[in-house]
Amino acid sequence: MKTWLSRFGLVVALLCIGAALSIVKPVFLTFPNLLNVVRQISINGILAVGVTYVLLTGGVDLSLGSVVALSGVVAAIFAHPGDWPVIVPVAAGVLVGAACGGINGLVVTKGRVAPFIVTLGMMTAARGVALVVSGGKPVSNLGESFRWIGSGGVPVIVFLAVSCVSWVLLSNLRLGRHLYAVGGNENAARASGINVEGVKLFAYTICGALAGLGGVVLAARITTGQPNAGVGYELDAIAAVVIGGTSLSGGVGGVGGTILGALLMGVINNGLDLLNVSSYYQAIVKGIIIVGAVWLDQRKEKS
């Protein structure tokens, strides 16, 4: 029973919460609302998939929200109608995110600084750069082709594509096995010939790149590059990953659980909205969920 619950408990919880909401609020099960749930979690899902790589190595990234803001601002600067093809702002946003992640990875691996401190510093610095680049004001007047990226079901498609590619990488490629090995036992991984520093650098870089992609999608969705966007996004992403079964100590977890964790948080948020629960109380519920997920993770490790 314990093994069964560890594998399918999240699915059961998701189904039970969905069933309860459908009884209390029948509108929950309507197609437009379910599509809205998936659309709402798409950006958080992209960030969650990215931070899964980092958590699997035993690290953490607290700079996601600020990188989202900076990438969105940079993408918006290149997205004015008639200036550049749409691929340019998209690539610019992703590359800025990858650069931030790469810097995090280099300082963690070469500078031997704790990931918590490094990414906390990047969280402050990236937000500052976003404010400097934008002049502290939203960057607007975005081209129609760029705004299309955030419209309709496009963010959902991007999220699904990112999830599929990451699942293949982590499940079937050697690099994925190296990520698990580094998180499971770094010394043993190094003794077996794995380039531990290179694996960690890849994890932080891909995490930053996906945060950049999330910033591009967000800027396209809200039709502006907001230097103050993404506040608290890192907590939502990490919570989704931990709820999905990825251990904060590394070496355990995967993209499948991350998707379920993001869905569960999205369903809870949507349910609270349907029940007209104040946003203040929603923040309290979210905090309890994060603490509960970490507590369960620690109990799982001790057992």
Buried (B, 14 or more C-beta within 10 A) or exposed (E): EEEEEEEEEBEEBBEEBBEEBBEEBEEBEEEEBBEBBBBBBBBBBBBBBBBBBBBBBBBBBBBBBBBBBBBBBBBBBBBBEEEBEBEBBBBBBBBBBBBBBBBBBBBBBEEEBEBEEBBBBBBEBBBEBBBEBBEEEBBEEBBEBBBEBBEEEBBBEBBBEBBEEBBEBBEEEEBBBBBBBBBBBBEEBBEEEBEBBBBBBBBBBBBBBBBBBBBBBBBBBBBBBBBBBBEEBBBBBBBBBBBBBBBBEBBBBBBBBBBBBBBBBBBBBBBBBBEEBEEEEBEEEBEEBBEEBBEBBEEEEEE
